[in-house]
Amino acid sequence: MPERQSAGTVLLVNAGIVAPLETRLAGRLAGRLAGHVQATNLPWAAQVVFWTDLADLCRELDDGLIAAETPSAEVLALHEAVVRLAIGCGSWLLHEIRAQGADVSASGHTVETLDASLELLRILQRSRHSDFSPGEVEAARRRIFDAAA
């Protein structure tokens, strides 16, 4: 009788299959959440909850980048696409909430907490997908911290 493998062993053996599967799943989930955020037939609270779920997905993807020593180009591209999607949806949602004077308190959030989450997403985007090379970023950091010393 063959030896039974643990779930962890199977995951390690199939890591080459699991990572692309997770990537495709995250991409599909992000698209669905974005569609719900911008759905005009949903209550504001539901749209806010869908957007915060999208923001949470971005943070999960960012945690995955931190855990990976050298993330693949595909994972970096997914991260950038999902974060940009979340920023766009969040900007649109906040604009609509303000323009309509909508009450989002049923979602457990305020406009201020949504603003803070949107800024966090912008920071995630800038920290991973800057137009500057890592060398340029490091040189700027040195100039800033050396000047402060």
Stockholm file with secondary structure:
# STOCKHOLM 1.0

chainA/1-149         MPERQSAGTVLLVNAGIVAPLETRLAGRLAGRLAGHVQATNLPWAAQVVFWTDLADLCRELDDGLIAAETPSAEVLALHEAVVRLAIGCGSWLLHEIRAQGADVSASGHTVETLDASLELLRILQRSRHSDFSPGEVEAARRRIFDAAA
#=GR chainA/1-149 SS CCCCCCHHHHHHHTHHHHHHHHHHHHHHHHHHHHHHHTCTTSCHHHHHHHHHHHHHHHHHHHHHHHHCSSCCHHHHHHHHHHHHHHHHHHHHHHHHHHHHTCCCGGGTCCHHHHHHHHHHHHHHHHHHSCSSCHHHHHHHHHHHHHHHC
#=GC SS_cons         CCCCCCHHHHHHHTHHHHHHHHHHHHHHHHHHHHHHHTCTTSCHHHHHHHHHHHHHHHHHHHHHHHHCSSCCHHHHHHHHHHHHHHHHHHHHHHHHHHHHTCCCGGGTCCHHHHHHHHHHHHHHHHHHSCSSCHHHHHHHHHHHHHHHC
//
